[in-house]
Amino acid sequence: MSRSVLFDTETTGLDPMTGDRVLEIAALELMNDLPTGREFHRVIDPQRDVPEGASRIHGFTASDLRGKPLFADIADDLLAFFEDSPLVAHNAPFDFGMLNAEFSRLSLPSLPPERMIDTLVMAKARFPGMPNSLDALCRRFDIDLSLRTTHNALLDCRLLAEVYVELTGGRQRGLSLAEEAGDQLPIIAYSAIGPHTPRPIVPSEAELAAHAAFITRLKDPVWTQES
């Protein structure tokens, strides 16, 4: 099975070169592009102020983050979760840039660009000229956005995981997973409020009658032939 990790960050701003820092990071493990249910999530003290504009986006203030772990405290656990897997993110160069700035402060190796899978690039190729923000893609794929009142790294990861499934071919790609010998991993299809509930399609009496009438007009229909 092919492992990758989907992740998202929330930050104090947009430019690590001017001192902006990561204040939240979340990641989901994917197997064959589907979530396994294994997650990583940390809220971080950025050791600086949080501008009002950034707070309006993600809801965190400096007082909320005071006393939380520092990035240095979580870096080893994050890298252990990442392993050497490909890394999926929406507008991935931004998230890579923010994390690499944090790793640089700790004299740790940067994440190499060849590990990057950018869902924004994928979306632009599939829907050229259309809005391709996470919100826009969720609406396009009919993914529930009701819990997304602010940007939250863990919720955004779960939403992006659903979007990523659609961008890579839809949920039918995972049907073979249970058939692989020895694989016991539970594959969970997330929605914003939890695993999807199957919705069986049951034809109405009128639809059944219309189908029966249609069959009578066919010459030797296979439905009426005995096996």
N, C-alpha and C positions, 0 to 999 in steps of 0.2 A: 504494500500500500504506500501511496505517496503522501508524505507529511509536508504541510506548510503551516505558517502561522499568520493569522490576520490580526492587525493591531491598529490602535488609534491613540493619539495624544491630545491632551488639552494643555494650553500654555499661557504664559503671561502676555504674549504678543507674537508677532510674526517674524522677528529677526533675531536669531541667536547672536549675531555679530554685535548687536547693541545691548546685549545682556538679557534678552528674553530667555525664560527657563521653562522646562516641563514641570507641570504641577499635577498631572494625572496621566496614567497610562493603563491601557487594558489590552489584552491579547487573548485570542481564541485559537486553540489547536484545531487544524483541519486535517482530515484524512480523505484523500481523493476529492479535495475541495469541499467537503462537508464537515460541519462542526461535530466534534466528538463529545462535547460537554466539558472538556477540560479548559479552564480559564485562568488567566493571570490578571490581577487588578490591584493597583496601588494608587493612593492619593499621596502627594509629595509636598513637602515644604520647599518652595522655590528659593527661599532665603532672600527675598526681595519683595517689593510691593506688587500688587496686582492692579493694573490700571482699570478704571471704571468701565471702559469699553470692553475689555476682556471679560470682566465679571458679568456683564450683561449677556455675554454669549454662553458661558459655562456655569455661571452661578456661584463661583468660588470667590471669596474675598481673602485678603491676607490673614485676617483673624481666624477664618475657617481652617487655614492651613498651618497655622503656628503650632509647633509641637509634633507635626506629622513626620514620618521618616524623611531623611534627605535622599537625594538621588543616589548618593554614594552608598546608602544603606540597602538599596534595592537593586543596584546594578547587577550584582552577581546572580541574583535570583532571576532577573529578567533575561540575562544572557543564557542562563541554564534552560529557561523555558523556550527561548528562541532556537536553541541548539544551532545547527548549521542549515536550518530549513529555509526555503524561499519565504519572503516576507511580503504579505499583501496589505496594501493600504490605499485609501482614497486620496489622491493628490500626494502620492508616496514621497516625492522629493522633499516636500515640506517636513513630513514626519521623520524621514531619514536625517534631514539636516538638523532638526532639533535634537534627536537622540545622539547623533554624532558629535554635536557640540558638547553634550553632557559627558559622553565617553571621553572626549578630548580633555576635559577638565580633570578627569581621573587617570589620564595617561593610558586609557584602554583603546584597543584597536577600533577603528570605525567600521560600520556596517558597509560592506562593498556594494556598489550599485548593481552588480550582476545578480544580487539576491532579490532585487526589487520587482514586485508585480504591482502595477498601478491600475486600479480599477477605473480611475478617471480617464486614463488613456484608452482602456477597453471600451468604456461607455461612449467616448467621443468617436471612436471608430464605428461603433454600432449605430449611434444616433447623431450623426454629424449635424451641426448647426442647431441642436436642441439643448435645452438646459440639462446639465448632467451633474448637478449637485446631489448629495445623498438624499435629500428630501425629494428632489425631482424624480430620481430613479425609484425611490420607494413608491411614490404615487404612480409612476408608470407601470410598475410591476404589482400594484395593488397590495403593498406591504403596509401593515398597520403602523401609523405614526402617532397614535394618540398619546403615547407616553413620552414623546420627545418634546417636552416643553422647554428644555435647555439642552445644550450640547453636553452629553455625558459619555465619557470614553467607552464604558462597558456597554451601554445601550447602543451607542453608535456602532460598536463592533458587531453586536448581534444583528442589527439592521443591515450592516454592510455584508455580513455573511449571507443573508438572504439574497441581497442584490448580486453578490458574487456567484451564487448558484445559478441565478438567472442569466448572468452574463457569460457563464461558461457552459450553458446548454440546458439548464433546467434540472429539476429534481430526479428525472428519470436516469440521470447519469449514475446515481447511487444504487440502483437496483441490483447491480451485480455484487455489491460489497458483501452482502450476507452470504453469497454463494462461494466466496473465496475460502478455500480450505484453511481451517485453523483460526480464522478471524472471529474474535468474540467481542470486538469493540462495539458499543452501542452508538449508532449514528443518529444524532438528534437534529431534526429540522426545526430551527428556531423561528418563532415569530416574536414580535415585541413583547408579547405577554406569555410566552411559553411555547412548548411543542405544539405543532399543528394537530388538530383533530380531524380524522378522516371524514369526508362528506360524501357518502354514497349517492350516486345519481339513480333515482328510481323514476321510470317513465309513468306518466299519468294514464288513466283509462282512455282519455281521448287520444293520446299519443299512440297507445297500443292499438286502438281501433284504426287509426290512420295508417299505421304500419301494416296491419292485416289487410286493409283495403288496397294498399299499394302492391302487396305481394300477389293479390289475385289478378293483377294486370300483367304480371310477368309470365313468360313462357318457361315452364319447368323450373321454377325457382328452387335453389338449393335448400332453402329452409324447409321445403315440403318433401324432400327426398330422404328415404330411409338409408342409414349408413350400413 
